[in-house]
Amino acid sequence: MKSLTRSLTKVLQRVHRNEQGAVSLETILIIGAIALPILIFILKYGWPKIREYFAANVDILGAETKKLTSGQ
């Protein structure tokens, strides 16, 4: 049992010391920290305006389509 505990301890120490991939993880966290506030801002303030713009233009497009299909 002692040998299993020692080998498990060695493996855990080796994994804990391994810093491979830390730069990638830090980069992802920084990008997320920058992107999250931008996304929240866009969803809170920009999305209602975008939705209104598209809704108005879809209505216009629908009216124009009806005119074309009815032959006017």
PyMOL Python script that loads the backbone (N, CA, C, O; Angstrom):
from pymol import cmd

cmd.read_pdbstr("""\
ATOM      1  N   MET A   1       0.818  -1.191   0.000  1.00  0.00           N
ATOM      2  CA  MET A   1       0.000   0.000   0.000  1.00  0.00           C
ATOM      3  C   MET A   1       0.863   1.256   0.000  1.00  0.00           C
ATOM      4  O   MET A   1       0.514   2.258  -0.624  1.00  0.00           O
ATOM      5  N   LYS A   2       2.021   1.193   0.722  1.00  0.00           N
ATOM      6  CA  LYS A   2       2.917   2.349   0.770  1.00  0.00           C
ATOM      7  C   LYS A   2       3.466   2.680  -0.608  1.00  0.00           C
ATOM      8  O   LYS A   2       3.612   3.852  -0.955  1.00  0.00           O
ATOM      9  N   SER A   3       3.771   1.657  -1.391  1.00  0.00           N
ATOM     10  CA  SER A   3       4.329   1.904  -2.707  1.00  0.00           C
ATOM     11  C   SER A   3       3.294   2.568  -3.617  1.00  0.00           C
ATOM     12  O   SER A   3       3.647   3.424  -4.428  1.00  0.00           O
ATOM     13  N   LEU A   4       2.020   2.182  -3.492  1.00  0.00           N
ATOM     14  CA  LEU A   4       0.962   2.805  -4.270  1.00  0.00           C
ATOM     15  C   LEU A   4       0.798   4.268  -3.863  1.00  0.00           C
ATOM     16  O   LEU A   4       0.621   5.130  -4.724  1.00  0.00           O
ATOM     17  N   THR A   5       0.854   4.552  -2.589  1.00  0.00           N
ATOM     18  CA  THR A   5       0.734   5.917  -2.098  1.00  0.00           C
ATOM     19  C   THR A   5       1.903   6.769  -2.577  1.00  0.00           C
ATOM     20  O   THR A   5       1.722   7.915  -2.990  1.00  0.00           O
ATOM     21  N   ARG A   6       3.122   6.188  -2.517  1.00  0.00           N
ATOM     22  CA  ARG A   6       4.296   6.934  -2.978  1.00  0.00           C
ATOM     23  C   ARG A   6       4.233   7.212  -4.476  1.00  0.00           C
ATOM     24  O   ARG A   6       4.541   8.320  -4.915  1.00  0.00           O
ATOM     25  N   SER A   7       3.838   6.223  -5.252  1.00  0.00           N
ATOM     26  CA  SER A   7       3.786   6.434  -6.704  1.00  0.00           C
ATOM     27  C   SER A   7       2.679   7.431  -7.063  1.00  0.00           C
ATOM     28  O   SER A   7       2.843   8.243  -7.974  1.00  0.00           O
ATOM     29  N   LEU A   8       1.562   7.369  -6.352  1.00  0.00           N
ATOM     30  CA  LEU A   8       0.489   8.331  -6.587  1.00  0.00           C
ATOM     31  C   LEU A   8       0.937   9.732  -6.209  1.00  0.00           C
ATOM     32  O   LEU A   8       0.617  10.695  -6.907  1.00  0.00           O
ATOM     33  N   THR A   9       1.661   9.856  -5.131  1.00  0.00           N
ATOM     34  CA  THR A   9       2.184  11.153  -4.710  1.00  0.00           C
ATOM     35  C   THR A   9       3.156  11.699  -5.745  1.00  0.00           C
ATOM     36  O   THR A   9       3.117  12.888  -6.061  1.00  0.00           O
ATOM     37  N   LYS A  10       4.030  10.845  -6.279  1.00  0.00           N
ATOM     38  CA  LYS A  10       4.985  11.282  -7.301  1.00  0.00           C
ATOM     39  C   LYS A  10       4.259  11.758  -8.563  1.00  0.00           C
ATOM     40  O   LYS A  10       4.630  12.773  -9.154  1.00  0.00           O
ATOM     41  N   VAL A  11       3.234  11.025  -8.965  1.00  0.00           N
ATOM     42  CA  VAL A  11       2.486  11.409 -10.159  1.00  0.00           C
ATOM     43  C   VAL A  11       1.803  12.752  -9.939  1.00  0.00           C
ATOM     44  O   VAL A  11       1.846  13.622 -10.809  1.00  0.00           O
ATOM     45  N   LEU A  12       1.176  12.923  -8.782  1.00  0.00           N
ATOM     46  CA  LEU A  12       0.499  14.187  -8.491  1.00  0.00           C
ATOM     47  C   LEU A  12       1.487  15.348  -8.427  1.00  0.00           C
ATOM     48  O   LEU A  12       1.170  16.444  -8.889  1.00  0.00           O
ATOM     49  N   GLN A  13       2.663  15.135  -7.872  1.00  0.00           N
ATOM     50  CA  GLN A  13       3.679  16.188  -7.828  1.00  0.00           C
ATOM     51  C   GLN A  13       4.139  16.540  -9.240  1.00  0.00           C
ATOM     52  O   GLN A  13       4.327  17.714  -9.559  1.00  0.00           O
ATOM     53  N   ARG A  14       4.318  15.533 -10.078  1.00  0.00           N
ATOM     54  CA  ARG A  14       4.756  15.782 -11.443  1.00  0.00           C
ATOM     55  C   ARG A  14       3.696  16.562 -12.222  1.00  0.00           C
ATOM     56  O   ARG A  14       4.020  17.484 -12.972  1.00  0.00           O
ATOM     57  N   VAL A  15       2.440  16.192 -12.042  1.00  0.00           N
ATOM     58  CA  VAL A  15       1.354  16.889 -12.728  1.00  0.00           C
ATOM     59  C   VAL A  15       1.250  18.323 -12.214  1.00  0.00           C
ATOM     60  O   VAL A  15       1.026  19.246 -12.997  1.00  0.00           O
ATOM     61  N   HIS A  16       1.407  18.514 -10.930  1.00  0.00           N
ATOM     62  CA  HIS A  16       1.306  19.851 -10.344  1.00  0.00           C
ATOM     63  C   HIS A  16       2.430  20.768 -10.831  1.00  0.00           C
ATOM     64  O   HIS A  16       2.209  21.962 -11.032  1.00  0.00           O
ATOM     65  N   ARG A  17       3.628  20.222 -11.021  1.00  0.00           N
ATOM     66  CA  ARG A  17       4.761  21.025 -11.484  1.00  0.00           C
ATOM     67  C   ARG A  17       4.721  21.305 -12.976  1.00  0.00           C
ATOM     68  O   ARG A  17       5.374  22.241 -13.439  1.00  0.00           O
ATOM     69  N   ASN A  18       3.978  20.526 -13.734  1.00  0.00           N
ATOM     70  CA  ASN A  18       3.936  20.668 -15.178  1.00  0.00           C
ATOM     71  C   ASN A  18       3.235  21.978 -15.544  1.00  0.00           C
ATOM     72  O   ASN A  18       2.058  22.160 -15.233  1.00  0.00           O
ATOM     73  N   GLU A  19       3.945  22.875 -16.194  1.00  0.00           N
ATOM     74  CA  GLU A  19       3.388  24.170 -16.591  1.00  0.00           C
ATOM     75  C   GLU A  19       3.093  24.235 -18.082  1.00  0.00           C
ATOM     76  O   GLU A  19       2.802  25.309 -18.608  1.00  0.00           O
ATOM     77  N   GLN A  20       3.162  23.128 -18.753  1.00  0.00           N
ATOM     78  CA  GLN A  20       2.891  23.079 -20.180  1.00  0.00           C
ATOM     79  C   GLN A  20       1.419  23.418 -20.421  1.00  0.00           C
ATOM     80  O   GLN A  20       0.531  22.824 -19.808  1.00  0.00           O
ATOM     81  N   GLY A  21       1.172  24.359 -21.301  1.00  0.00           N
ATOM     82  CA  GLY A  21      -0.195  24.773 -21.598  1.00  0.00           C
ATOM     83  C   GLY A  21      -0.675  25.932 -20.751  1.00  0.00           C
ATOM     84  O   GLY A  21      -1.783  26.424 -20.964  1.00  0.00           O
ATOM     85  N   ALA A  22       0.121  26.383 -19.796  1.00  0.00           N
ATOM     86  CA  ALA A  22      -0.296  27.475 -18.924  1.00  0.00           C
ATOM     87  C   ALA A  22      -0.449  28.770 -19.706  1.00  0.00           C
ATOM     88  O   ALA A  22      -1.353  29.557 -19.426  1.00  0.00           O
ATOM     89  N   VAL A  23       0.414  29.001 -20.671  1.00  0.00           N
ATOM     90  CA  VAL A  23       0.340  30.220 -21.481  1.00  0.00           C
ATOM     91  C   VAL A  23      -0.951  30.230 -22.289  1.00  0.00           C
ATOM     92  O   VAL A  23      -1.612  31.263 -22.397  1.00  0.00           O
ATOM     93  N   SER A  24      -1.305  29.098 -22.847  1.00  0.00           N
ATOM     94  CA  SER A  24      -2.548  29.018 -23.614  1.00  0.00           C
ATOM     95  C   SER A  24      -3.749  29.303 -22.730  1.00  0.00           C
ATOM     96  O   SER A  24      -4.651  30.039 -23.129  1.00  0.00           O
ATOM     97  N   LEU A  25      -3.769  28.739 -21.556  1.00  0.00           N
ATOM     98  CA  LEU A  25      -4.869  28.950 -20.627  1.00  0.00           C
ATOM     99  C   LEU A  25      -4.947  30.414 -20.207  1.00  0.00           C
ATOM    100  O   LEU A  25      -6.034  30.990 -20.146  1.00  0.00           O
ATOM    101  N   GLU A  26      -3.812  31.006 -19.923  1.00  0.00           N
ATOM    102  CA  GLU A  26      -3.799  32.424 -19.540  1.00  0.00           C
ATOM    103  C   GLU A  26      -4.296  33.307 -20.688  1.00  0.00           C
ATOM    104  O   GLU A  26      -5.028  34.271 -20.467  1.00  0.00           O
ATOM    105  N   THR A  27      -3.894  32.972 -21.899  1.00  0.00           N
ATOM    106  CA  THR A  27      -4.345  33.737 -23.065  1.00  0.00           C
ATOM    107  C   THR A  27      -5.856  33.630 -23.224  1.00  0.00           C
ATOM    108  O   THR A  27      -6.521  34.634 -23.480  1.00  0.00           O
ATOM    109  N   ILE A  28      -6.398  32.448 -23.078  1.00  0.00           N
ATOM    110  CA  ILE A  28      -7.842  32.252 -23.186  1.00  0.00           C
ATOM    111  C   ILE A  28      -8.572  33.034 -22.101  1.00  0.00           C
ATOM    112  O   ILE A  28      -9.611  33.636 -22.369  1.00  0.00           O
ATOM    113  N   LEU A  29      -8.049  33.034 -20.896  1.00  0.00           N
ATOM    114  CA  LEU A  29      -8.682  33.777 -19.803  1.00  0.00           C
ATOM    115  C   LEU A  29      -8.653  35.281 -20.061  1.00  0.00           C
ATOM    116  O   LEU A  29      -9.628  35.974 -19.769  1.00  0.00           O
ATOM    117  N   ILE A  30      -7.563  35.788 -20.595  1.00  0.00           N
ATOM    118  CA  ILE A  30      -7.466  37.218 -20.904  1.00  0.00           C
ATOM    119  C   ILE A  30      -8.440  37.586 -22.016  1.00  0.00           C
ATOM    120  O   ILE A  30      -9.132  38.600 -21.925  1.00  0.00           O
ATOM    121  N   ILE A  31      -8.500  36.774 -23.058  1.00  0.00           N
ATOM    122  CA  ILE A  31      -9.446  37.046 -24.145  1.00  0.00           C
ATOM    123  C   ILE A  31     -10.875  37.021 -23.624  1.00  0.00           C
ATOM    124  O   ILE A  31     -11.689  37.864 -23.999  1.00  0.00           O
ATOM    125  N   GLY A  32     -11.183  36.063 -22.766  1.00  0.00           N
ATOM    126  CA  GLY A  32     -12.519  35.990 -22.172  1.00  0.00           C
ATOM    127  C   GLY A  32     -12.822  37.201 -21.311  1.00  0.00           C
ATOM    128  O   GLY A  32     -13.943  37.709 -21.326  1.00  0.00           O
ATOM    129  N   ALA A  33     -11.833  37.670 -20.562  1.00  0.00           N
ATOM    130  CA  ALA A  33     -12.038  38.842 -19.705  1.00  0.00           C
ATOM    131  C   ALA A  33     -12.274  40.105 -20.529  1.00  0.00           C
ATOM    132  O   ALA A  33     -12.967  41.019 -20.082  1.00  0.00           O
ATOM    133  N   ILE A  34     -11.710  40.157 -21.709  1.00  0.00           N
ATOM    134  CA  ILE A  34     -11.930  41.308 -22.590  1.00  0.00           C
ATOM    135  C   ILE A  34     -13.256  41.155 -23.343  1.00  0.00           C
ATOM    136  O   ILE A  34     -14.004  42.123 -23.482  1.00  0.00           O
ATOM    137  N   ALA A  35     -13.545  39.956 -23.823  1.00  0.00           N
ATOM    138  CA  ALA A  35     -14.726  39.738 -24.662  1.00  0.00           C
ATOM    139  C   ALA A  35     -16.029  39.768 -23.876  1.00  0.00           C
ATOM    140  O   ALA A  35     -17.047  40.213 -24.406  1.00  0.00           O
ATOM    141  N   LEU A  36     -16.028  39.317 -22.650  1.00  0.00           N
ATOM    142  CA  LEU A  36     -17.266  39.230 -21.879  1.00  0.00           C
ATOM    143  C   LEU A  36     -17.921  40.592 -21.656  1.00  0.00           C
ATOM    144  O   LEU A  36     -19.121  40.715 -21.901  1.00  0.00           O
ATOM    145  N   PRO A  37     -17.203  41.620 -21.206  1.00  0.00           N
ATOM    146  CA  PRO A  37     -17.855  42.932 -21.058  1.00  0.00           C
ATOM    147  C   PRO A  37     -18.346  43.505 -22.389  1.00  0.00           C
ATOM    148  O   PRO A  37     -19.391  44.154 -22.441  1.00  0.00           O
ATOM    149  N   ILE A  38     -17.594  43.266 -23.456  1.00  0.00           N
ATOM    150  CA  ILE A  38     -18.024  43.747 -24.774  1.00  0.00           C
ATOM    151  C   ILE A  38     -19.316  43.058 -25.181  1.00  0.00           C
ATOM    152  O   ILE A  38     -20.235  43.708 -25.680  1.00  0.00           O
ATOM    153  N   LEU A  39     -19.395  41.757 -24.975  1.00  0.00           N
ATOM    154  CA  LEU A  39     -20.599  41.009 -25.314  1.00  0.00           C
ATOM    155  C   LEU A  39     -21.790  41.470 -24.483  1.00  0.00           C
ATOM    156  O   LEU A  39     -22.891  41.619 -25.013  1.00  0.00           O
ATOM    157  N   ILE A  40     -21.587  41.696 -23.200  1.00  0.00           N
ATOM    158  CA  ILE A  40     -22.668  42.181 -22.336  1.00  0.00           C
ATOM    159  C   ILE A  40     -23.145  43.550 -22.809  1.00  0.00           C
ATOM    160  O   ILE A  40     -24.349  43.802 -22.859  1.00  0.00           O
ATOM    161  N   PHE A  41     -22.223  44.427 -23.152  1.00  0.00           N
ATOM    162  CA  PHE A  41     -22.589  45.759 -23.636  1.00  0.00           C
ATOM    163  C   PHE A  41     -23.406  45.671 -24.925  1.00  0.00           C
ATOM    164  O   PHE A  41     -24.426  46.344 -25.075  1.00  0.00           O
ATOM    165  N   ILE A  42     -22.948  44.838 -25.842  1.00  0.00           N
ATOM    166  CA  ILE A  42     -23.664  44.701 -27.117  1.00  0.00           C
ATOM    167  C   ILE A  42     -25.059  44.139 -26.891  1.00  0.00           C
ATOM    168  O   ILE A  42     -26.020  44.622 -27.489  1.00  0.00           O
ATOM    169  N   LEU A  43     -25.188  43.131 -26.044  1.00  0.00           N
ATOM    170  CA  LEU A  43     -26.495  42.540 -25.795  1.00  0.00           C
ATOM    171  C   LEU A  43     -27.433  43.507 -25.080  1.00  0.00           C
ATOM    172  O   LEU A  43     -28.633  43.528 -25.352  1.00  0.00           O
ATOM    173  N   LYS A  44     -26.888  44.303 -24.169  1.00  0.00           N
ATOM    174  CA  LYS A  44     -27.737  45.195 -23.383  1.00  0.00           C
ATOM    175  C   LYS A  44     -28.151  46.440 -24.169  1.00  0.00           C
ATOM    176  O   LYS A  44     -29.314  46.839 -24.112  1.00  0.00           O
ATOM    177  N   TYR A  45     -27.239  47.049 -24.888  1.00  0.00           N
ATOM    178  CA  TYR A  45     -27.526  48.321 -25.549  1.00  0.00           C
ATOM    179  C   TYR A  45     -27.685  48.201 -27.062  1.00  0.00           C
ATOM    180  O   TYR A  45     -28.529  48.879 -27.648  1.00  0.00           O
ATOM    181  N   GLY A  46     -26.908  47.373 -27.682  1.00  0.00           N
ATOM    182  CA  GLY A  46     -26.921  47.292 -29.135  1.00  0.00           C
ATOM    183  C   GLY A  46     -28.023  46.407 -29.696  1.00  0.00           C
ATOM    184  O   GLY A  46     -28.591  46.720 -30.742  1.00  0.00           O
ATOM    185  N   TRP A  47     -28.335  45.302 -29.015  1.00  0.00           N
ATOM    186  CA  TRP A  47     -29.276  44.348 -29.557  1.00  0.00           C
ATOM    187  C   TRP A  47     -30.676  44.926 -29.774  1.00  0.00           C
ATOM    188  O   TRP A  47     -31.270  44.648 -30.816  1.00  0.00           O
ATOM    189  N   PRO A  48     -31.241  45.717 -28.849  1.00  0.00           N
ATOM    190  CA  PRO A  48     -32.572  46.285 -29.125  1.00  0.00           C
ATOM    191  C   PRO A  48     -32.600  47.151 -30.385  1.00  0.00           C
ATOM    192  O   PRO A  48     -33.568  47.107 -31.145  1.00  0.00           O
ATOM    193  N   LYS A  49     -31.555  47.930 -30.607  1.00  0.00           N
ATOM    194  CA  LYS A  49     -31.502  48.766 -31.815  1.00  0.00           C
ATOM    195  C   LYS A  49     -31.369  47.919 -33.066  1.00  0.00           C
ATOM    196  O   LYS A  49     -32.001  48.212 -34.081  1.00  0.00           O
ATOM    197  N   ILE A  50     -30.562  46.881 -33.010  1.00  0.00           N
ATOM    198  CA  ILE A  50     -30.391  45.981 -34.151  1.00  0.00           C
ATOM    199  C   ILE A  50     -31.712  45.276 -34.454  1.00  0.00           C
ATOM    200  O   ILE A  50     -32.101  45.151 -35.615  1.00  0.00           O
ATOM    201  N   ARG A  51     -32.393  44.822 -33.418  1.00  0.00           N
ATOM    202  CA  ARG A  51     -33.665  44.128 -33.599  1.00  0.00           C
ATOM    203  C   ARG A  51     -34.707  45.058 -34.224  1.00  0.00           C
ATOM    204  O   ARG A  51     -35.436  44.649 -35.128  1.00  0.00           O
ATOM    205  N   GLU A  52     -34.783  46.301 -33.751  1.00  0.00           N
ATOM    206  CA  GLU A  52     -35.732  47.273 -34.323  1.00  0.00           C
ATOM    207  C   GLU A  52     -35.415  47.527 -35.795  1.00  0.00           C
ATOM    208  O   GLU A  52     -36.323  47.577 -36.624  1.00  0.00           O
ATOM    209  N   TYR A  53     -34.151  47.684 -36.118  1.00  0.00           N
ATOM    210  CA  TYR A  53     -33.729  47.936 -37.494  1.00  0.00           C
ATOM    211  C   TYR A  53     -34.163  46.795 -38.410  1.00  0.00           C
ATOM    212  O   TYR A  53     -34.743  47.034 -39.470  1.00  0.00           O
ATOM    213  N   PHE A  54     -33.886  45.562 -38.005  1.00  0.00           N
ATOM    214  CA  PHE A  54     -34.246  44.430 -38.836  1.00  0.00           C
ATOM    215  C   PHE A  54     -35.756  44.234 -38.908  1.00  0.00           C
ATOM    216  O   PHE A  54     -36.280  43.875 -39.962  1.00  0.00           O
ATOM    217  N   ALA A  55     -36.463  44.464 -37.803  1.00  0.00           N
ATOM    218  CA  ALA A  55     -37.920  44.309 -37.812  1.00  0.00           C
ATOM    219  C   ALA A  55     -38.545  45.300 -38.791  1.00  0.00           C
ATOM    220  O   ALA A  55     -39.436  44.929 -39.555  1.00  0.00           O
ATOM    221  N   ALA A  56     -38.099  46.537 -38.778  1.00  0.00           N
ATOM    222  CA  ALA A  56     -38.638  47.555 -39.688  1.00  0.00           C
ATOM    223  C   ALA A  56     -38.345  47.189 -41.133  1.00  0.00           C
ATOM    224  O   ALA A  56     -39.214  47.322 -41.995  1.00  0.00           O
ATOM    225  N   ASN A  57     -37.145  46.736 -41.403  1.00  0.00           N
ATOM    226  CA  ASN A  57     -36.774  46.394 -42.777  1.00  0.00           C
ATOM    227  C   ASN A  57     -37.449  45.115 -43.257  1.00  0.00           C
ATOM    228  O   ASN A  57     -37.719  44.979 -44.450  1.00  0.00           O
ATOM    229  N   VAL A  58     -37.721  44.192 -42.371  1.00  0.00           N
ATOM    230  CA  VAL A  58     -38.448  42.988 -42.760  1.00  0.00           C
ATOM    231  C   VAL A  58     -39.877  43.366 -43.143  1.00  0.00           C
ATOM    232  O   VAL A  58     -40.424  42.824 -44.103  1.00  0.00           O
ATOM    233  N   ASP A  59     -40.484  44.291 -42.402  1.00  0.00           N
ATOM    234  CA  ASP A  59     -41.830  44.751 -42.746  1.00  0.00           C
ATOM    235  C   ASP A  59     -41.849  45.416 -44.124  1.00  0.00           C
ATOM    236  O   ASP A  59     -42.745  45.167 -44.930  1.00  0.00           O
ATOM    237  N   ILE A  60     -40.864  46.253 -44.382  1.00  0.00           N
ATOM    238  CA  ILE A  60     -40.764  46.910 -45.690  1.00  0.00           C
ATOM    239  C   ILE A  60     -40.563  45.874 -46.784  1.00  0.00           C
ATOM    240  O   ILE A  60     -41.191  45.955 -47.839  1.00  0.00           O
ATOM    241  N   LEU A  61     -39.699  44.908 -46.541  1.00  0.00           N
ATOM    242  CA  LEU A  61     -39.443  43.855 -47.515  1.00  0.00           C
ATOM    243  C   LEU A  61     -40.712  43.053 -47.783  1.00  0.00           C
ATOM    244  O   LEU A  61     -40.988  42.705 -48.932  1.00  0.00           O
ATOM    245  N   GLY A  62     -41.481  42.757 -46.751  1.00  0.00           N
ATOM    246  CA  GLY A  62     -42.730  42.028 -46.915  1.00  0.00           C
ATOM    247  C   GLY A  62     -43.730  42.809 -47.753  1.00  0.00           C
ATOM    248  O   GLY A  62     -44.411  42.240 -48.606  1.00  0.00           O
ATOM    249  N   ALA A  63     -43.818  44.110 -47.512  1.00  0.00           N
ATOM    250  CA  ALA A  63     -44.742  44.952 -48.275  1.00  0.00           C
ATOM    251  C   ALA A  63     -44.315  45.014 -49.741  1.00  0.00           C
ATOM    252  O   ALA A  63     -45.158  44.926 -50.634  1.00  0.00           O
ATOM    253  N   GLU A  64     -43.037  45.161 -49.992  1.00  0.00           N
ATOM    254  CA  GLU A  64     -42.538  45.213 -51.362  1.00  0.00           C
ATOM    255  C   GLU A  64     -42.759  43.874 -52.077  1.00  0.00           C
ATOM    256  O   GLU A  64     -43.071  43.849 -53.268  1.00  0.00           O
ATOM    257  N   THR A  65     -42.598  42.777 -51.358  1.00  0.00           N
ATOM    258  CA  THR A  65     -42.812  41.459 -51.947  1.00  0.00           C
ATOM    259  C   THR A  65     -44.276  41.286 -52.349  1.00  0.00           C
ATOM    260  O   THR A  65     -44.574  40.751 -53.417  1.00  0.00           O
ATOM    261  N   LYS A  66     -45.184  41.740 -51.489  1.00  0.00           N
ATOM    262  CA  LYS A  66     -46.611  41.651 -51.805  1.00  0.00           C
ATOM    263  C   LYS A  66     -46.941  42.471 -53.058  1.00  0.00           C
ATOM    264  O   LYS A  66     -47.734  42.048 -53.899  1.00  0.00           O
ATOM    265  N   LYS A  67     -46.318  43.653 -53.166  1.00  0.00           N
ATOM    266  CA  LYS A  67     -46.549  44.484 -54.355  1.00  0.00           C
ATOM    267  C   LYS A  67     -46.090  43.776 -55.622  1.00  0.00           C
ATOM    268  O   LYS A  67     -46.782  43.792 -56.640  1.00  0.00           O
ATOM    269  N   LEU A  68     -44.917  43.154 -55.552  1.00  0.00           N
ATOM    270  CA  LEU A  68     -44.365  42.471 -56.726  1.00  0.00           C
ATOM    271  C   LEU A  68     -45.177  41.233 -57.103  1.00  0.00           C
ATOM    272  O   LEU A  68     -45.403  40.976 -58.285  1.00  0.00           O
ATOM    273  N   THR A  69     -45.607  40.479 -56.119  1.00  0.00           N
ATOM    274  CA  THR A  69     -46.327  39.247 -56.424  1.00  0.00           C
ATOM    275  C   THR A  69     -47.759  39.527 -56.869  1.00  0.00           C
ATOM    276  O   THR A  69     -48.348  38.714 -57.582  1.00  0.00           O
ATOM    277  N   SER A  70     -48.331  40.664 -56.462  1.00  0.00           N
ATOM    278  CA  SER A  70     -49.693  40.987 -56.888  1.00  0.00           C
ATOM    279  C   SER A  70     -49.703  41.673 -58.246  1.00  0.00           C
ATOM    280  O   SER A  70     -50.769  41.861 -58.833  1.00  0.00           O
ATOM    281  N   GLY A  71     -48.536  42.050 -58.753  1.00  0.00           N
ATOM    282  CA  GLY A  71     -48.427  42.641 -60.089  1.00  0.00           C
ATOM    283  C   GLY A  71     -48.616  44.123 -60.138  1.00  0.00           C
ATOM    284  O   GLY A  71     -48.944  44.653 -61.199  1.00  0.00           O
ATOM    285  N   GLN A  72     -48.430  44.819 -59.057  1.00  0.00           N
ATOM    286  CA  GLN A  72     -48.617  46.281 -59.042  1.00  0.00           C
ATOM    287  C   GLN A  72     -47.346  46.988 -59.354  1.00  0.00           C
ATOM    288  O   GLN A  72     -47.315  48.218 -59.386  1.00  0.00           O
TER     289      GLN A  72
END
""", "prot")
cmd.dss("prot")
cmd.show_as("cartoon", "prot")
cmd.util.cbc("prot")
cmd.orient("prot")
